[in-house]
Amino acid sequence: MKLKSKLNKSVFLRLLNKLREDDIFALGSQLAYSLLLAFFPFLIFLMTVIGFSSVTSSDVLFNLEKILPGPAYELISTTIVEIFDSQNSDLLSFSLLITIWVSSNGFYAVIKGLNKAYADNEERPFWKLRITSILCTFVLILMIIFSLLLLVLGNLLGIYLTRWLNLSSSFNLFWQILRYILTLISMVFTFAIIYILTPTRNLVLKQVLPGAVFATIGWILVSIGFAFYVDNFNNYSRVYGSIGAVIILMIWLFLSSVILLIGGEINSLYNDTKNKLTS
């Protein structure tokens, strides 16, 4: 028992040391900045796609208000209404291109961070790195769309499935549980793909699963905790005025970026420890 406790303590200390040596927080800032630049083009793209369905802006805002901090909700609510009202198809292609280009630039920070975690030098050519970054961007976009459909529009989707398939009312309770499970699985799978594609080292699913699980649970807990803190213990809008919502968004993106990079460090440490134990 004592040996296991010492081992866990040693692994934890090694993780902290690796986070410091690999400049995780600096890389997290770089990634968060790119994500911030891509946030509103992506929001325009996503809302334009949803706008072609029967879903209204009121449906989206009603559900988003439940999961976003107040200032962040106020920041994007006007944009969402304007996009739904305009229904400009030209925005679809333009916002998608901007989102992919800016977000793929941000993934260079992920590539750099994960290569540092594994102590590898980047040897892939520029075109291969760009394709990898774009693929990761597409994977992330698909995960976000799928998660939003389940979380934000889950109730509407459950009602539609019940009526379309002529199911009993008990299906609704099952659906409420299933949609959260599916969201968690999709997030773990998405983070795993990112951890497999971005490093220069060849990895398989079982080697990146610990970091993917950590990133999923960590991102959910950080997001919920930060939203609760903003809504109950601080008022950025009172201190910073209208820019307070932007600051909240930046902090949330930074925390999300750091969680993603820490997951990669955990995978590196897990594989290194496993190799030492088996050798």
KAJOBEL-V500453 format. One record per residue. N is the residue number from 1. RES is the residue in three letters. OMEGA is omega in whole degrees, 0 to 359 (* if undefined). NEAR is the number of other C-alpha atoms within 12 Angstrom. Layout:
N & RES & OMEGA & NEAR
N & RES & OMEGA & NEAR
This chain:
1 & MET & 179 & 7
2 & LYS & 180 & 8
3 & LEU & 179 & 9
4 & LYS & 179 & 10
5 & SER & 178 & 11
6 & LYS & 179 & 12
7 & LEU & 179 & 15
8 & ASN & 179 & 17
9 & LYS & 180 & 14
10 & SER & 179 & 16
11 & VAL & 180 & 23
12 & PHE & 179 & 19
13 & LEU & 177 & 16
14 & ARG & 178 & 23
15 & LEU & 178 & 28
16 & LEU & 180 & 20
17 & ASN & 179 & 19
18 & LYS & 179 & 28
19 & LEU & 180 & 30
20 & ARG & 183 & 19
21 & GLU & 185 & 18
22 & ASP & 176 & 30
23 & ASP & 184 & 25
24 & ILE & 183 & 37
25 & PHE & 176 & 27
26 & ALA & 178 & 23
27 & LEU & 176 & 36
28 & GLY & 177 & 37
29 & SER & 179 & 29
30 & GLN & 180 & 32
31 & LEU & 181 & 38
32 & ALA & 179 & 37
33 & TYR & 179 & 30
34 & SER & 178 & 33
35 & LEU & 178 & 40
36 & LEU & 178 & 31
37 & LEU & 183 & 27
38 & ALA & 189 & 32
39 & PHE & 185 & 31
40 & PHE & 171 & 31
41 & PRO & 177 & 32
42 & PHE & 178 & 39
43 & LEU & 178 & 36
44 & ILE & 179 & 36
45 & PHE & 183 & 34
46 & LEU & 182 & 35
47 & MET & 177 & 40
48 & THR & 178 & 34
49 & VAL & 181 & 28
50 & ILE & 182 & 30
51 & GLY & 179 & 29
52 & PHE & 176 & 20
53 & SER & 180 & 15
54 & SER & 180 & 16
55 & VAL & 180 & 24
56 & THR & 178 & 25
57 & SER & 179 & 30
58 & SER & 178 & 21
59 & ASP & 181 & 27
60 & VAL & 182 & 35
61 & LEU & 180 & 28
62 & PHE & 182 & 22
63 & ASN & 179 & 24
64 & LEU & 181 & 26
65 & GLU & 182 & 22
66 & LYS & 189 & 20
67 & ILE & 182 & 24
68 & LEU & 171 & 31
69 & PRO & 184 & 35
70 & GLY & 181 & 30
71 & PRO & 179 & 30
72 & ALA & 177 & 35
73 & TYR & 180 & 28
74 & GLU & 181 & 24
75 & LEU & 187 & 28
76 & ILE & 185 & 30
77 & SER & 179 & 30
78 & THR & 179 & 20
79 & THR & 181 & 27
80 & ILE & 180 & 34
81 & VAL & 181 & 26
82 & GLU & 180 & 21
83 & ILE & 180 & 33
84 & PHE & 181 & 32
85 & ASP & 184 & 19
86 & SER & 182 & 19
87 & GLN & 181 & 24
88 & ASN & 182 & 20
89 & SER & 178 & 22
90 & ASP & 179 & 16
91 & LEU & 185 & 27
92 & LEU & 182 & 26
93 & SER & 182 & 19
94 & PHE & 182 & 19
95 & SER & 178 & 29
96 & LEU & 179 & 31
97 & LEU & 179 & 22
98 & ILE & 181 & 27
99 & THR & 182 & 34
100 & ILE & 183 & 34
101 & TRP & 183 & 28
102 & VAL & 181 & 30
103 & SER & 179 & 39
104 & SER & 173 & 34
105 & ASN & 179 & 33
106 & GLY & 181 & 37
107 & PHE & 173 & 43
108 & TYR & 177 & 38
109 & ALA & 177 & 35
110 & VAL & 179 & 49
111 & ILE & 180 & 42
112 & LYS & 182 & 34
113 & GLY & 182 & 43
114 & LEU & 174 & 44
115 & ASN & 175 & 32
116 & LYS & 181 & 31
117 & ALA & 181 & 39
118 & TYR & 181 & 29
119 & ALA & 179 & 21
120 & ASP & 173 & 19
121 & ASN & 180 & 16
122 & GLU & 182 & 21
123 & GLU & 181 & 15
124 & ARG & 179 & 19
125 & PRO & 184 & 11
126 & PHE & 183 & 13
127 & TRP & 179 & 11
128 & LYS & 177 & 19
129 & LEU & 180 & 27
130 & ARG & 178 & 25
131 & ILE & 178 & 22
132 & THR & 180 & 32
133 & SER & 180 & 34
134 & ILE & 177 & 30
135 & LEU & 178 & 26
136 & CYS & 177 & 34
137 & THR & 178 & 38
138 & PHE & 179 & 26
139 & VAL & 180 & 29
140 & LEU & 179 & 32
141 & ILE & 180 & 31
142 & LEU & 178 & 21
143 & MET & 181 & 29
144 & ILE & 178 & 25
145 & ILE & 180 & 25
146 & PHE & 180 & 26
147 & SER & 179 & 25
148 & LEU & 178 & 29
149 & LEU & 181 & 29
150 & LEU & 185 & 27
151 & LEU & 185 & 31
152 & VAL & 184 & 32
153 & LEU & 184 & 30
154 & GLY & 180 & 30
155 & ASN & 180 & 28
156 & LEU & 180 & 25
157 & LEU & 178 & 24
158 & GLY & 178 & 30
159 & ILE & 180 & 22
160 & TYR & 180 & 20
161 & LEU & 180 & 18
162 & THR & 181 & 20
163 & ARG & 185 & 15
164 & TRP & 182 & 11
165 & LEU & 179 & 13
166 & ASN & 182 & 14
167 & LEU & 179 & 17
168 & SER & 182 & 16
169 & SER & 179 & 17
170 & SER & 178 & 14
171 & PHE & 182 & 21
172 & ASN & 178 & 23
173 & LEU & 178 & 18
174 & PHE & 181 & 17
175 & TRP & 180 & 26
176 & GLN & 178 & 24
177 & ILE & 184 & 19
178 & LEU & 184 & 19
179 & ARG & 177 & 28
180 & TYR & 177 & 24
181 & ILE & 179 & 18
182 & LEU & 178 & 22
183 & THR & 179 & 29
184 & LEU & 180 & 29
185 & ILE & 180 & 22
186 & SER & 179 & 28
187 & MET & 178 & 36
188 & VAL & 180 & 35
189 & PHE & 180 & 29
190 & THR & 178 & 35
191 & PHE & 179 & 43
192 & ALA & 179 & 36
193 & ILE & 179 & 33
194 & ILE & 180 & 40
195 & TYR & 178 & 48
196 & ILE & 187 & 33
197 & LEU & 191 & 35
198 & THR & 180 & 42
199 & PRO & 176 & 41
200 & THR & 179 & 29
201 & ARG & 177 & 24
202 & ASN & 182 & 16
203 & LEU & 177 & 23
204 & VAL & 188 & 18
205 & LEU & 185 & 23
206 & LYS & 180 & 20
207 & GLN & 183 & 29
208 & VAL & 184 & 37
209 & LEU & 179 & 31
210 & PRO & 179 & 29
211 & GLY & 179 & 38
212 & ALA & 178 & 37
213 & VAL & 178 & 32
214 & PHE & 182 & 31
215 & ALA & 180 & 37
216 & THR & 182 & 33
217 & ILE & 181 & 24
218 & GLY & 180 & 29
219 & TRP & 180 & 32
220 & ILE & 182 & 25
221 & LEU & 179 & 19
222 & VAL & 181 & 26
223 & SER & 179 & 28
224 & ILE & 181 & 21
225 & GLY & 181 & 20
226 & PHE & 178 & 29
227 & ALA & 179 & 30
228 & PHE & 179 & 19
229 & TYR & 182 & 20
230 & VAL & 185 & 29
231 & ASP & 188 & 24
232 & ASN & 187 & 14
233 & PHE & 180 & 12
234 & ASN & 178 & 19
235 & ASN & 182 & 24
236 & TYR & 181 & 25
237 & SER & 180 & 22
238 & ARG & 182 & 13
239 & VAL & 188 & 12
240 & TYR & 181 & 15
241 & GLY & 185 & 15
242 & SER & 180 & 17
243 & ILE & 181 & 19
244 & GLY & 180 & 25
245 & ALA & 178 & 30
246 & VAL & 179 & 28
247 & ILE & 178 & 26
248 & ILE & 179 & 34
249 & LEU & 180 & 34
250 & MET & 180 & 27
251 & ILE & 180 & 28
252 & TRP & 178 & 36
253 & LEU & 178 & 32
254 & PHE & 179 & 31
255 & LEU & 178 & 35
256 & SER & 180 & 35
257 & SER & 179 & 39
258 & VAL & 178 & 35
259 & ILE & 179 & 37
260 & LEU & 181 & 47
261 & LEU & 178 & 51
262 & ILE & 176 & 43
263 & GLY & 176 & 40
264 & GLY & 177 & 47
265 & GLU & 178 & 45
266 & ILE & 177 & 37
267 & ASN & 180 & 38
268 & SER & 181 & 38
269 & LEU & 179 & 34
270 & TYR & 181 & 27
271 & ASN & 179 & 26
272 & ASP & 180 & 21
273 & THR & 180 & 21
274 & LYS & 179 & 16
275 & ASN & 179 & 12
276 & LYS & 181 & 10
277 & LEU & 181 & 10
278 & THR & 182 & 8
279 & SER & * & 7
